[in-house]
Every structure is written in C-alpha cells, then in structure tokens.
C-alpha cells in the first residue's frame, strides 16, 4: 500500500503503447472519481437554500 502513495506524482517511463494506455487509463479513473465525489457537493452549494 505504501508503494501506491510513493508512486503518485512520479513521472513514469513507458516503452510501449500498451504501457502508455494503461497509465493514462489509471489517471483518467482518478480524475473521474474526483469529479464524481466533488460534483454533488458543488451542486448542493449552487442550488442550496438561500438564507
């Protein structure tokens, strides 16, 4: 588990198209998870009750 946190933010060297696609797909999944977690909070903030 600690290897995951130490590898975040590092520039990885890819040699084949499959390695590149796998790396990009992982980054895309992280972006999607961040969006799906923050969008409902943002939506509630925008459309919340006015006091």
C-alpha positions in Angstrom: 0.0 0.0 0.0 2.8 2.4 0.8 4.2 1.9 -2.8 1.0 3.4 -4.2 1.5 6.6 -2.3 5.2 6.9 -3.1 4.5 6.4 -6.8 1.9 9.1 -7.0 3.2 12.2 -8.7 6.2 10.5 -10.2 6.9 10.6 -14.0 6.7 7.1 -15.3 8.7 5.9 -18.2 6.6 4.0 -20.8 8.1 1.9 -23.6 5.1 0.6 -25.4 1.7 1.9 -26.4 0.0 -0.6 -24.1 2.0 0.7 -21.1 1.1 4.3 -22.1 -2.6 3.4 -22.4 -2.6 1.6 -19.0 -1.0 4.6 -17.3 -3.4 7.1 -18.9 -6.4 4.9 -18.1 -5.4 4.9 -14.4 -5.0 8.7 -14.3 -8.4 9.0 -16.0 -10.0 6.8 -13.4 -8.6 9.0 -10.6 -10.0 12.1 -12.4 -13.4 10.5 -12.7 -13.5 9.5 -9.1 -12.6 13.0 -8.0 -15.3 14.5 -10.3 -18.0 12.1 -9.1 -17.1 12.9 -5.4 -17.0 16.7 -5.8 -19.8 17.4 -8.2 -22.7 16.6 -5.8 -21.2 18.8 -3.2 -20.8 21.6 -5.7 -24.3 21.1 -7.0 -25.7 21.4 -3.4 -23.7 24.5 -2.9 -25.0 26.2 -6.1 -28.7 25.1 -5.6 -28.8 25.3 -1.8 -31.4 27.3 0.1 -30.8 31.0 0.3 -30.7 32.3 3.8 
